């Protein structure tokens, strides 16, 4: 049949069957070799090639999958029996043998054959795609707070872990991770030390999930006490907690440790950037001097309490009304430059919101993967926007982002009204208990809602998976 100038009818094949050779062909799909062969119903070499000779050739040539076309029945010495007895555990769909019965009086057997061929293709596709590494990105609905989890193969990464409005939901989702056989967290990125971003970390550590390393912004040694005082003791408490559970700590600062990269093989990367700069601490020192604060007593808690009002004014002057937490750790998650994408889409991106009693579905650009997490960062002035744009321009491989977290749960104190024009993403998301805060950023909110590009992930939303990506 393969030597014919045109496809033969069944009658023509039967008339010439002694002249037509059995065959084998090899195709490559998703880097997997698939061999298709015909063996009649012969186990060993016959007039042409038999089943065992084909199989031996496949094993010698690193064939991943074999499709056997055999005119076979379940009788002793048949190809069917060989498959059933010898290769049973290696067959993709061993409970439903691909089988087409051609009776002499059956006229639609070619249609049956085509259906079987389609079923074989589906089974092969499922088997091969299941072998390809999948990157999952999950933004959990914890209200005002943050809990983002990314997983690829056996590697798990977390960005923030806390909630002000729904701390119990953080614990619920940590328990869900355990049920899904997540036994370790390779990296947890801590944007800053407000309770709604870190109060779930203690439960995470106590849960039995092993956390290998925490990544946070660098604080100079001589400022650690006053910085801890400014964030109400959360910095020191976190250091103690992490060390108690033998979790390593990486700090990100300017110079040698600027923009630290964390990778899974050569497939995926997370790039952490601290907005706290050495110049910020130079400015802080000078502001303390101008205010008459003794720099040599910044590690004296009694002295800090005695001068509380003046020290608070210095922090607000240097970092703005929200203090140093407005300059936190931001993280860019994306495929590596050499990664080949097989699929990048919102596979289960449907969220049922109990509050609005509706389903919402977003469509995203199929080949874009990048996500920017920003915590409570202040991205309002043109200078602050330019810092983020410069970071993305230097490290982002794609033309735009798939996802961007809007800072500080949508607070208009932190967001430029035209942020979506300056930093382009398919979808922007906010973790908050409702939409009231983001609605105050009227231009941004109205534009994104109209364009279906804003996702407000509320307390009452269901589990939300924002993107599953097949990579190679």
Number of C-alpha atoms within 10 A of each C-alpha: 17 11 9 8 7 8 11 13 10 10 9 11 14 12 10 12 12 9 11 14 16 18 16 16 10 15 11 11 11 11 11 13 16 19 20 15 21 21 26 21 18 20 19 15 13 12 10 14 20 21 24 16 13 22 16 10 12 18 10 8 10 11 17 14 19 18 16 20 19 19 16 16 14 12 10 9 13 19 26 19 17 17 17 16 10 9 11 14 11 11 14 15 14 13 8 7 12 15 14 15 11 13 9 7 7 9 9 10 15 13 11 14 16 12 14 16 13 12 14 16 12 12 14 19 14 12 13 16 16 11 10 16 17 19 22 18 23 18 20 25 29 33 28 24 32 30 24 19 20 19 21 19 11 13 17 20 21 21 26 25 30 29 29 19 16 20 19 14 19 25 21 11 17 22 16 12 15 14 10 9 10 17 17 18 22 18 22 23 23 23 31 26 24 20 18 22 23 23 21 23 23 16 16 19 20 10 14 12 18 17 23 16 18 20 19 23 25 20 19 12 9 13 16 16 20 18 22 17 19 19 17 14 14 19 19 17 12 16 14 12 14 20 11 10 15 14 19 14 15 16 16 22 23 16 9 8 15 17 21 17 13 15 15 16 9 12 19 20 19 23 19 26 25 22 26 21 17 15 10 15 15 11 15 18 18 16 18 19 13 10 13 11 19 12 13 8 14 20 18 11 13 11 13 21 12 10 12 14 10 15 21 15 17 23 19 13 14 20 19 15 13 15 18 21 22 23 25 22 29 25 24 22 22 25 24 18 14 11 14 13 16 16 18 20 20 19 15 14 19 17 20 17 17 13 11 9 9 10 11 12 14 18 14 20 15 15 15 24 26 21 23 23 24 26 28 27 24 26 25 17 13 11 10 17 17 14 13 19 15 11 14 18 13 9 13 22 17 16 12 18 24 25 24 22 21 28 24 26 26 26 19 20 17 21 25 21 19 14 17 21 10 14 15 16 22 19 23 21 19 28 28 26 23 18 17 11 17 22 15 16 19 12 14 21 21 15 14 16 12 9 10 16 19 23 20 21 26 23 23 18 21 16 19 17 20 22 24 22 24 20 20 15
